[in-house]
Amino acid sequence: MVTVFGVIFAAELPDKTMVATLVLSTRFRPLYVWIGVASAFFVQVALAVAAGGLVSLAPGRIVAVVSGLLFGVGAVLLLRNVSANEEREIDVRPAGPWRSIVTSFGVLFVSEFGDLSQLATAGFAARFGDPLSVFVGSFGALATIAALAVLLGRTVLRVVPVVIVRRIAGAALAVLCVLAFVSALRS
């Protein structure tokens, strides 16, 4: 659970998730944004854990190869050049709680579908075979990132250089990729 939390947290800290949540919290009440974003992450993590759980039913070598591929894709996504246009357009009209929550849910659900954190979560679920721990670690990291974005916003990105955080998270996923492939070769 700690490994999952750490890798997902580091991977998402510089990601569009934080930027989108920050932008949403400038348009809507921060609590409503967090509720919507956390709800989207809850569903995303449940889907990823279920997908990883299905993979984990396969023979050990296949599980190791699939999880290695998922970790490898995550490492590549983190270590490649980042698009300068990762923010989403947000409606600026005043909104009530439900509209704020639904908008926040929708923006994050769509932008995160098939994203690094979902791929990594599926990889962890396939590799470790402990869906509850993977779910708690991944959801905890994502909900924490959303809370940081809502509470601290731009301050975090002023203190921690994005490129350093991306490289650390990318390196961690690359190591997990190599370990998974080594495991596949040994089984």
Summary of the structure (lengths in Angstrom):
residues: 187
radius of gyration: 16.5
end to end distance: 24.3
largest distance: 58.1
contacts: 659
relative contact order: 0.26
helix: 81%
strand: 0%
